[in-house]
């Protein structure tokens, strides 16, 4: 099984709250496409806090096999947020999607996922 980290950078002027909101919408889109293993990674909690903090602008997707549903989900989300940027990372290899046509984004995602055994 592979683990894909997807970081939502949002728009050029997005703050942390907006990035978290955009990531939440993307997570919903991914889940609608039938990918259930989506979570937020834990991060270092501030000293004195009682629980683990989550990086709400980042999603962790665990998968095995092909991922056309993930490609479709990200493409659909980016179609509604064409100026937003997202970064995909698998095993330290990253792909940032921003300012590209829908066809270019789809091609880049398919090549990236195929390289890592996911397409």
C-alpha positions as CSV (number, residue, x, y, z in Angstrom):
1,X,0.0,0.0,0.0
2,X,1.2,3.5,-0.8
3,X,0.5,6.7,1.0
4,X,-0.1,9.9,-0.8
5,X,0.1,13.2,1.0
6,X,-1.9,16.0,-0.6
7,X,-1.3,19.5,0.7
8,X,-3.7,22.3,-0.2
9,X,-1.9,25.6,-0.6
10,X,-5.1,27.3,-1.8
11,X,-4.9,30.7,-3.4
12,X,-2.0,33.1,-3.3
13,X,-3.7,35.0,-0.4
14,X,-5.1,32.0,1.5
15,X,-4.7,32.0,5.2
16,X,-4.6,28.8,7.3
17,X,-8.4,28.8,7.9
18,X,-9.1,29.1,4.2
19,X,-6.6,26.3,3.3
20,X,-8.3,24.1,5.9
21,X,-11.7,24.8,4.5
22,X,-10.5,24.1,0.9
23,X,-8.9,20.8,2.1
24,X,-12.1,19.8,3.8
25,X,-14.0,20.3,0.6
26,X,-11.4,18.3,-1.3
27,X,-11.7,15.5,1.2
28,X,-15.4,15.4,0.7
29,X,-14.9,15.2,-3.0
30,X,-12.4,12.4,-2.6
31,X,-14.8,10.5,-0.4
32,X,-17.7,11.0,-2.8
33,X,-15.6,9.3,-5.5
34,X,-15.3,6.2,-3.2
35,X,-11.9,6.6,-1.6
36,X,-12.6,6.0,2.1
37,X,-9.0,6.0,3.5
38,X,-8.5,9.8,3.8
39,X,-7.3,11.4,7.0
40,X,-5.5,14.5,8.3
41,X,-2.0,13.9,9.6
42,X,-1.1,14.6,13.2
43,X,1.4,17.3,13.9
44,X,3.3,18.4,17.0
45,X,0.9,19.8,19.5
46,X,1.7,23.0,21.3
47,X,3.2,22.5,24.7
48,X,0.5,22.1,27.4
49,X,-2.3,20.9,25.0
50,X,-4.3,17.9,25.8
51,X,-4.5,16.2,22.4
52,X,-2.9,15.8,19.1
53,X,-3.2,18.6,16.6
54,X,-4.0,17.9,13.0
55,X,-2.7,19.6,9.8
56,X,-6.1,20.5,8.4
57,X,-4.7,21.7,5.1
58,X,-3.1,18.3,4.4
59,X,-4.7,15.0,3.5
60,X,-3.2,11.5,3.7
61,X,-4.7,9.0,1.3
62,X,-3.7,5.4,1.6
63,X,-4.2,3.3,-1.6
64,X,-3.3,0.1,-3.4
65,X,-3.8,-0.4,-7.1
66,X,-5.2,2.1,-9.5
67,X,-6.6,5.5,-8.6
68,X,-8.7,6.9,-11.4
69,X,-11.2,8.0,-8.7
70,X,-8.5,10.2,-7.1
71,X,-7.6,11.8,-10.4
72,X,-11.3,12.5,-11.0
73,X,-11.9,13.9,-7.5
74,X,-8.9,16.3,-7.7
75,X,-9.8,17.3,-11.2
76,X,-13.4,18.1,-10.2
77,X,-12.2,20.1,-7.2
78,X,-9.7,22.0,-9.2
79,X,-12.3,22.7,-11.8
80,X,-14.3,24.6,-9.1
81,X,-11.1,26.2,-7.7
82,X,-9.0,26.8,-10.8
83,X,-6.6,29.3,-9.1
84,X,-5.9,27.1,-6.1
85,X,-2.7,25.1,-5.8
86,X,-2.3,21.6,-4.4
87,X,0.9,19.5,-3.9
88,X,0.9,15.7,-4.1
89,X,3.7,13.8,-2.5
90,X,4.6,10.1,-2.5
91,X,7.9,8.9,-0.9
92,X,9.4,12.3,-1.1
93,X,8.6,12.8,-4.8
94,X,6.3,15.9,-5.2
95,X,4.0,17.3,-7.9
96,X,2.5,20.8,-7.5
97,X,-0.5,21.5,-9.5
98,X,-1.2,25.2,-10.1
99,X,-1.9,27.5,-13.1
100,X,-2.2,24.6,-15.6
101,X,-5.1,23.7,-17.9
102,X,-7.4,20.9,-16.8
103,X,-5.9,18.6,-19.5
104,X,-2.3,19.3,-18.3
105,X,-3.3,18.7,-14.7
106,X,-4.9,15.4,-15.6
107,X,-1.8,14.3,-17.6
108,X,0.6,15.3,-14.8
109,X,-1.4,13.5,-12.2
110,X,-1.7,10.3,-14.3
111,X,2.1,10.3,-15.0
112,X,2.9,11.0,-11.3
113,X,0.6,8.3,-10.0
114,X,1.7,5.8,-12.6
115,X,5.3,6.4,-11.6
116,X,4.3,5.3,-8.1
117,X,2.2,2.4,-9.0
118,X,-1.1,4.1,-8.5
119,X,-2.5,4.4,-12.1
